[in-house]
Each structure stands twice: as C-alpha cells, then as structure tokens.
Amino acid sequence: MHILVIDDERAVREILADACRQAGYSVDEARNCTEAASKLVRGDVDLALCDIKMPDGNGVDLMRSIKESGVETNFIMVTAFASMESAVEALRLGASDYVTKPFNVEEMLHRVQQIAALRGLREENRVLRKFAKADSDKFRFTSPSMAAVERLAGKVAPTDSTVLITGESGTGKGVLARLIHEQSRRSEHLFLPVNCSAIPETLMEAEFFGHTKGAFTGADKARKGLFLQADLGTLFLDEVGELPMLMQTKLLHAIEEKEIRAVGSEQSRRVDCRIVAATNRDLSQMVKEGTFREDLFFRLSMFHIHIPPLRERKEDIRDLIRFILDRARDQRDAATCLTVSDEVERLLIGYPWPGNVRQMENVINRACILAEDNCITLDDLPPEIARTVPPAPAHGTPIATQRSLRDQLREFEASVIYRMLDETGSDRRAAAQKLGIGLSSLYRKLEEFEAFGIHRSESGTSHPARAQNSEQGT
C-alpha cells in the first residue's frame, strides 16, 4: 500500500512517515495542499494521512476535490483543532477516520493496518468477480497452439512488459491485447486501442502526445494526446508496422523515458502507460529493409506472442461456430437455439478462412439473419464460400491420399483467391479487401502458389502443375 503523509509540520510528517516505512509501506510526503494535490491526482496513493489546517488550504477541502475528480484514495484526517463539526464534515465527505493531535503512533499504525486490510478484501473481491465473469464469457480453445498463446498471455499480463502480438489480419490480436489488459493490475484504468494506419502522418505527433492551444492552425484549444489519455492504463498500438520512421523515433523515446512533450509546449510530462503493439507485418524483415527501427523493434518485442491463422488450428473451428452462434442468439435475445446443418459445418471446417476469425464471425452473423427455422444452410452462406463445396466422390471412389493435407489446403485456398481475382477484374487491392486480408498477404500468397506450380486458369480455378513439388518429406 502507498501512503502519502500531508502535514506542514516537519517533525510530525517525519514521525508518521518513518513509522509507516518501518511497518513495510511505501511512503511519500507533502508539505501543503498544493504539493499534496499534485501527487494525489496521479491516482497511485492508497491512503493519505492528512492534516486539516495548513498554510495554503484546508485538508477537508483537499479531500473533497480529490474525491470529486474520481481518484479513489482513503483519507485519515489529522488535526490539533478537534471539533465535532469538523469530524462529522470529514466523515460525511468520505474520510475513513479522524485522529486528533497529539496522537499515539502505535494507535495510528493500527488504524492504517485496518484500512489496508479492508482495501485488500475489496480488491480481492473485485478481482474474483472480474475473473468469474471473464471465465463465464471466455472461449476455450481446443488447439494446442492457442492454448499455448493463452498461457503466454496469462504469464505476461500481471507484468508491465511491452508486448508485441503478431499474426494475420482477423486472427484476434486486439482481443488478446484486451485480455492482457483485463488480467493486469491496470485493468481498472483505460484500455485505449489506436489504429496507427488510420492517423494522417502530419497529425501523428499531436495525436500521440497532445498539443497546446495555438500550437498550429486549427488548434483552438489544448488537447491531451493518446499517451496521457491512457495514463495508468494500456495503450494498444494496432498496425504499428505502418508508423513512419520519424514517428518511430519519437515513440521509442516516449516508451524508454516514460515522458512526452505536447506539440507547442516547452515542458515534458511524465506518463505511465503500458504499451501493447500488434501487426500483421514481418517487423524483423522490415528492420533488414531499413523501414522499421531495430531498437524500437527490440523494445516492442520484449515479449512476443504470435497468433497462428485459423487454417492451422482447425480443432478450434467447431467450438468457434458454437460460440459465435450463442453470442448471436444472446444479441438477438432469442430463446431458440441457432444451429448449422451438417453440410455447412463440414464446409466451414474445411474452408481455409483467409480472413481468419473475423471473416468467420461476419459470415456466421450474416447467415444468422438469413436463416429460416433457426438452422443455417448452404443457401445462407455468401456465394464465394457456398460454391467451394467439393463435389461428392463417386460411389466407391477413394479420397485422394497421394498428396499431403497441406498441398490440398493450399490448392483449395488458391482456388478461392483466383476466383476472387476473376470477380474483381484482377484488381488485387479490391480482392484483398473482399477476402479480408492485407494486400501484402495477397501478394505473398500468389508468390507461394506460383512457387508450388499452382497456376491461374482462364476460368479462375487453380491447376496444380506438379507432383514432383509435393511437400512430402519437407
């Protein structure tokens, strides 16, 4: 517990501070109301031992203003001018206790310990309630790879380490970032997600660090930046790989020094927010290409978590379908059970999901709106997915086993992508948007298909031009 001793008498202040330190508490001191207010507004003081009569103000008024600002700090009011009226006023405004001078140090410590114990019980109950609710709403992964991701997140969450989350678009990087925040000691403060690619380069510095009034044309009033808004909480930098080099330099300084300077200001301010970053780009490759700072990469990737794409963890798909259906039912406030036909379930499990979980959620939610009799059929799926149903094998014809599963999945994925390119007139940017993947990911996929001899035909389907290129043995 962190204690602030507020008293204009140095001797009293030192006696209380030393006694609390010897009892094992973290202690800070303030000589007057002004100094105390600057320390209390940070929100990290658990208990204030506060004198009522001070040269620049009244301790009761200080307590009132701090509580009205939303800061949750307990107060024990201390005074040599005791009166029933002042005691009642202090307690009415939320003081935990009231002590008169001269006081017994051991008795004061006993009261401090009582408040510490009460705060501990309240915090424990809050944490238990939070985790009970989180546990009831939590999706439980079946795949070993995602179980490993959960374990890593659980280990890093209680720390203040920066975290870099990587993975394809739609894999749930933002969901994991929020989970880390909710399991951290900062969970009562703000989780602030920021899409770095959506901020114009000319406004980035002002967005991140704030600006003073008149700092530039249009700055008609001062504004707090993202770092200050997320103070004591978590700042989630999504698409961090899109930051320009100059902003990377300024971001590195803010993370390392824990201080920022608003545009137009000559003074720096301390800030304490945890950084969690995410990207679908290969930052290590960008470092080699000179488009991403190596020191920033090392700072962000102090703890690295990679989320595998959905096609590599098909064990999760059946349970994900149920989870998304249950949530859709809750949102519709429907008592009936939404289901999928066996044919649809097989298709959803076999589909490569280039847009990952986000694409699956959109497809199922759309199907829930169209479904009749509360059962999703092929007719309720988007055409580009419904028409990927493979033809049933002729009676007695065995399923091909000469090619590896990875080969077959790659060819299936190629057929979907090539068909989308046909529909968009070979507009790769439009195709990537419709598929729910990044343009760079689409280019990598096309290069991969060519490398494995899977070529685009005039009809848009894929033709594997090899048996010798099979991945058997790789």
Secondary structure, 3 states (H helix, E strand, C coil): CEEEEECCCHHHHHHHHHHHHHCCCEEEEECCHHHHHHHHCCCCCCEEEEECEECCEEHHHHHHHHHHCCCCCEEEEEECCCCHHHHHHHHHCCCCEEEECCCCHHHHHHHHHHHHHHHHHHHHHHHHHHHHHHHHHCCCCCCHHHHHHHHHHHHHCCCCCCEEEECCCCCCHHHHHHHHHHCCCCCCCCEEEEEHHHCCHHHHHHHHHCECCCCCCCCCCCECCHHHHCCCCEEEEECHHHCCHHHHHHHHHHHHHCEECCECCCCCEECCCEEEEEECCCHHHHHHHCCCCHHHHHHHCCCEEECCCHHHCHHHHHHHHHHHHHHHHHHHCCCCCCEECHHHHHHHHHCCCCCHHHHHHHHHHHHHHHCECCEECHHHCCHHHHCCCCCCCCCCCCCCCCCCHHHHHHHHHHHHHHHHHHHCCCCHHHHHHHHCCCHHHHHHHHHHHHHCCEEECCCCCEEECCCCCCCCCC
